[in-house]
Amino acid sequence: MSIAILTEVYDEMRRLAIAGSVVAGGDFRLKKLVPALEQAGAKAPVFAKVAEAVKAVVASDEKTSGPALLELTTLVNAILYTQGETGAPGNLEAIETIDLGAPTAQVGAGVIKPLLEALTTTGSGRLELIRDAHERGAFRDLRLVKAALDALDDTYAEIGAFIADRVLPLYGTAILPELRARFDMKGRGGHPRRLRLMHALDPAGSRDTVKQALDGGSKEVKIVAIECLGEPDDLSYLLEQSTAKAQEVRQAAYRALAVIDDDGAIAVLQKALEGKDLDLAAGALRTNRNPKLLSRLLAAADGELAALAKVKDKKDISPRITRLMSLLSCLGGRDDRESEAFVLKVFGKRDELAKIKGGLHFSGSDVNTTVVHLMVDGTNALSAALVDAHATLPPNDLWVCFQAARRTLPAAKVYDIFSPYATAKVDEKKKQRDDAWAKREAIFDALGCLSPTFSPVRYQVRSQPADREDEAPALDPRWLDLAIETNHLGLVMSLIRPGHDAANAFLEKNFRETFKSAKKLEDCQNIVGCMIRAGHPGAEDAYVAVLEKFGKKTDYFGYYATLLVDLPKSAIPRLEALIPSLSEKMSDTLLGSLQELRMKA
């Protein structure tokens, strides 16, 4: 039985339902279908019933049109439902899929909506929201893949870079077809990021695209394409580009040459080392592990160190120091004995170097600081030598020394060595002019206390490499007692832990004072976040109080909204009661975090 005529009736009655049943009476489009329905009714009585129902609609007035149209709709839907076909002709075949290589996830709509807005709109605060979503694993939701791919072209370059470096690699080779389809080698902005990502995900498969970009790409795309090279076959081209006029092109060529083990590549890097391109080639020199090149590097640094001691004209001091610091930076991350011995040699000359003054620019003390940073990120022997010399270091280098100690010594030993700096008697009026005051602040700095307004949840100690952060042991618990004793809010916020009665009382007192004088939500968010992290019994009340006071005045919750995920579930009713008083955007942000709180075990 053909149902084409019924489909036409369905389309017309849907049109009338949208327009309103009051216009159904006398409808000419519906009326012209009656003869065909009556003809079909001669073979199938059900079509005759449909024809009668259509006539009733056509003959209806304003009072009867509604029931008549509803009866027709019910009848036609019932027939189409029973007589319709499902499926399609042909053989069943598997749909081509690509494995993401990791489990997927599905987050609530309340989380998805503000995140999609952050990825597809403009405005401040978006990067923090995107970073937080990434940390929470929200980008495992496949509904975000397209938005993340689009965000490569974000007008805020930092968002595009974060998406390319941290988010999109989660999806693996599954996103390669989309990256290739949207890549424009003449483009800028997100297109260099697409090329770098394609090469990172599939070096072999993207090689032809890289080669095409070398000749026909925009300047930005070409630079990325050069950095993607590094095979022996690329040597001649890279040697040519190492003499290009554009500094960015030469720098990209140096980076690519650093991974090619060839005398020609080493010769180019050596020439840069000894010439004006030292800073451009520094990254490549730091990466390359060729013994011959290392020997030339150490010889050049040793020569500059010796020459510096003989310079008499102050005008020549700063250029010498600048070059020595550049050469020293090329030793970063090395663990060979030759580099270690040279760094220790320069460190042993710190008193002599500190006496060298370079006028308005770099001085010998800047060389000392460069060496200290090499030591904290270097071998255990370098770190140990740095810690042993803690008493002789200036305040600017003491906080780096603290990090070296934390990485290599037991927590109790670290406390015994460095806590005296934090409790020393200081002259608050002289501040930087008082060495004891400056060293105390350096230790507070090393503990993460740049100011009482820093973010205790997001904070990461400076100078601590990401791959070593987990290696540092926990701090000695006595540091928190010291923080309370010295009445240092920032230090308490950095070191807070659950179940510390004295710290809870300290936070309660400081929250009341902060809340009383606060002018905006941001003034309170860090101390409230600290209370939540500590499991403070008053954390829920503090969070709600701040939201009640500033919720209507705030345009962006961001970090504050994510804090509530760590509140007890008993806070949900109180927070839900506040939502009607907030704007739609703020409500969406809060609802997303509330949904996460509900789903917590």
Protein Blocks (a to p, Z undefined) as FASTA:
>chain_A
ZZklmmmmmmmmmmmmmnopklmgopaklmmmmmmmmmmmmmmmklmmmmmmmmmmmmpc
fklmmmmmmmmmmmmmmmmmmmpcedjeddddddddddehiacddddfklmmmmmmmmmm
gcehklmmmmmmmmnommmpmklmmmmmmmmmpfblklmmmmmmmmmmmnmmmlmmmmmm
mpcfkbghjlmmmmmmmmmmmmmlmmmmmmmmmmmmcfklmmmmmmmgoifklmmmmmmm
mmcfblklmmmmmmmmmmpccfklmmmmmmmmmmmmlmmmmmmmmmpccfklmmmmmmmm
mmmmmmmmmpmblklmmmmmmmmmmmmmmmgoiabfklmmmmmmmmmmmmmmmmpcghjm
ccfklmmmmmmmmmmmmcfklmmmmmmmmmmpcfklmmmmmmmmmmmmcfklmmmmmmmm
mmpccdfklmmmpmklmmmmmmmmmnopabfkbcfklpccehiafklmmmpccddfklmm
mmmmnopaklmmmmgcehilklmmmmmmmmmmmmmmpcbfklmmmmmmmmmmnopaklmm
mmmmmmmmmmmmpcblklmmmmmmmpcfklmmmmmmmmmmpcfklmmmmmmmmmmmmmpZ
Z
